[in-house]
Amino acid sequence: MNQAHLHLLVNHVPIVGSLFACALLGAGLGQRNETLTKAGLVAVLAAGLLCLPAQLTGQGAAVIAVDLPRVSRALTQNHAAAAEVGFWALEGAAALALFGLLLLKNASPRARLLAGLALLATALSFGLLARAGNLGGQIRHTEIREGFGTPDEL
């Protein structure tokens, strides 16, 4: 098992994890349910932690992928740049979630505000990570690259 294989095994976790955390936290805030809100904040924190393996295996995967046929350095660089932005957005959301959990524990009136900020940051990170995932998919899945025609267009 090499870095590319490891990267492919873990790279969907931050995307799906941030979406799940966003939905759970949104439900908790929307229903004004403290238990669901806490669970959502924990899910955001978990997604932030589970994003690390994907980020740490990316460079090794790129070194392997760039030597494959029909893989350009530009494709891997675009994916890496997008993934880094998404990674830091999710890490920021996780930091907000951690502080939100601490404020909830201390029954601070600002806990809901911080949870709302964590929700917005998590939604942003999901969008950024989904974009990074799409760019990563284009590295080996030529059928999703721009300019690839549908059967009717061929």
C-alpha positions in Angstrom: 0.0 0.0 0.0 1.5 3.3 -1.0 0.6 7.0 -0.4 -1.7 7.2 -3.4 -3.7 4.2 -2.1 -3.9 5.6 1.4 -5.0 9.0 0.0 -7.8 7.4 -2.1 -9.0 5.5 1.0 -9.3 8.6 3.2 -10.0 11.5 0.8 -13.8 11.3 0.9 -14.0 11.3 4.7 -13.6 15.1 5.1 -16.2 15.8 2.4 -18.8 13.5 3.7 -17.9 14.3 7.3 -18.3 18.0 6.9 -21.6 17.5 5.2 -22.9 15.2 8.0 -21.6 17.6 10.7 -23.2 20.6 8.9 -26.6 18.8 8.8 -26.4 17.7 12.4 -25.3 21.1 13.7 -27.9 22.8 11.6 -30.6 20.5 13.0 -29.4 21.2 16.6 -29.4 24.9 16.1 -32.6 25.0 14.2 -34.5 23.0 16.8 -32.7 24.8 19.7 -31.7 21.4 20.9 -28.6 21.5 23.0 -27.9 17.8 22.8 -28.1 17.9 19.0 -26.0 21.1 18.9 -23.3 19.4 21.0 -23.4 16.3 18.8 -23.0 18.6 15.7 -20.1 20.4 17.3 -18.4 17.1 18.1 -19.0 16.0 14.5 -17.4 19.2 13.2 -14.4 18.5 15.5 -14.2 14.9 14.3 -14.4 15.9 10.7 -11.5 18.4 11.3 -9.4 15.6 12.8 -10.3 13.1 10.1 -9.2 15.6 7.5 -5.6 15.3 8.6 -4.9 11.9 7.0 -6.2 13.1 3.6 -4.0 16.2 3.8 -1.0 14.3 5.0 -1.1 11.7 2.2 -1.8 14.1 -0.6 1.8 15.0 -1.5 2.8 11.4 -1.6 -0.1 10.6 -3.9 0.7 13.5 -6.2 4.3 12.3 -6.6 3.0 8.9 -7.8 0.1 10.3 -9.9 2.1 12.8 -11.8 4.0 10.0 -13.6 0.9 8.3 -14.7 -0.3 8.6 -18.4 -2.8 11.5 -19.0 -2.0 13.1 -15.7 -0.7 16.7 -15.8 1.1 18.6 -13.2 -1.5 21.3 -13.5 -4.3 18.9 -12.5 -2.5 17.8 -9.4 -1.5 21.4 -8.5 -5.0 22.7 -8.9 -6.3 19.9 -6.7 -3.6 20.4 -4.1 -4.3 24.1 -3.9 -8.0 23.7 -3.5 -7.6 20.9 -1.0 -5.4 23.1 1.2 -7.9 25.9 1.2 -10.7 23.4 2.1 -8.5 21.8 4.8 -7.8 25.1 6.5 -11.5 26.1 6.3 -12.4 22.8 8.0 -9.7 23.2 10.6 -11.0 26.7 11.4 -14.5 25.3 11.7 -13.2 22.6 14.1 -11.5 25.2 16.2 -14.8 27.2 16.4 -16.6 23.9 17.3 -14.1 23.2 20.1 -14.6 26.7 21.6 -18.3 26.3 21.1 -18.3 23.1 23.1 -16.3 24.8 25.9 -18.8 27.6 26.0 -21.7 25.2 26.1 -20.1 23.4 29.0 -19.9 26.6 30.9 -23.4 27.6 29.9 -22.2 30.8 28.2 -24.8 32.9 26.4 -22.3 33.2 23.5 -22.3 29.5 22.9 -25.1 29.6 20.4 -23.4 32.4 18.4 -20.2 30.4 18.2 -22.1 27.3 17.2 -23.7 29.4 14.4 -20.3 30.6 13.3 -19.0 26.9 13.3 -22.0 26.0 11.2 -21.2 28.7 8.6 -17.6 27.7 8.5 -18.5 24.0 8.2 -20.8 24.8 5.3 -18.1 26.8 3.6 -15.5 24.0 4.2 -17.9 21.4 2.7 -18.2 23.5 -0.5 -14.5 24.0 -0.7 -13.7 20.3 0.0 -16.3 19.2 -2.6 -14.6 21.4 -5.2 -11.2 19.9 -4.2 -12.7 16.4 -4.5 -14.0 17.2 -8.0 -10.6 18.5 -9.0 -9.0 15.4 -7.5 -11.4 13.2 -9.5 -10.4 14.9 -12.7 -6.8 13.7 -12.2 -7.7 10.1 -13.1 -11.3 10.3 -14.3 -11.0 11.9 -17.7 -14.8 11.7 -18.2 -15.4 14.4 -15.7 -12.9 16.9 -17.1 -14.3 19.9 -18.8 -14.6 19.5 -22.5 -15.4 15.8 -22.3 -18.5 15.4 -24.5 -21.6 13.5 -23.8 -22.4 10.5 -26.1 -24.9 12.8 -28.0 -22.1 15.3 -28.7 -19.6 12.8 -29.9 
